[in-house]
Amino acid sequence: MRMHYAGEGLYLWVYELNTRTRAYYERLGAQPIERAVIPAPGGGTVAEWRYAWPDVELLHAATQASSSKSLF
């Protein structure tokens, strides 16, 4: 059974230094909408970005359109 949430958004966090993954999400239509600096495991801090798709259908369409070619 497939659950469908039309109009629902999706977001995730990614470390700022993870530039390859950030570029991948951007190619899939995600927008960087928030930056945060958080405590890092073992001390110090690390910057991260929240990426969002306002509608999961946008992400689905991007993955379907790109299924025949490499996104990396």
N, C-alpha and C positions, 0 to 999 in steps of 0.2 A: 504494500500500500504506500503510495507516494503522498507525502504531506505537502501542501501547497499554501504558501503564505504570501499571496499577492500584495504588493505594496509595502511589505516588511523589509526593513534594511538589515544590513549585516556589517559588523565592524570587527577589527582585530588589531592587536598591538604588535609592532615589530621594532627591534632594536635599530637605532639610527645608523649604526655602522654596518648593518646588514643591507648594503646598497643593492646587491643583486636581487634579493627578495623584494625590496621596496620597488625596484624597477619592474619586476614581474607583476606585482599587484597593480601598479599604474597602467601597465599594458592591458590588464584585465578590467580597467575602468575605475579602479578605486581612487579615492581622493585622500590625501593626507589632511586631516582636519584638526589634529591636536598633538602637541609635543609635550612630553613630561620627562622630568628627571627623577629617577627612582633609586632607592638604595640597591646596590648590587650585592649579590651573594658574596660573602667574604670581605665585605667592606667597600667603601667608595660609593660612587654613583654611576649610573648609566642613563643615557638618553634613549627615549623610545618615541615612536609615532603611532598614533591611532589612525588607521586607514579605514575608510567606510565606502560601502556601496549603498546608496539610498534605497535601492530595491534589489532583491536577490535575483530578479529576472534579468537585470543588467549583467550581473556576473554570469548567470547561466547562458545568456546569449553570447557573451564574450568567449566563454569556453567552447561553445558549440561552433562558433565561427572560426576559432583557432584550432580546432581538433585535427585538422589535416596538416598543420604546420607547427614547428617548434616555437614555444613561447620564450624559451631561454635563448 
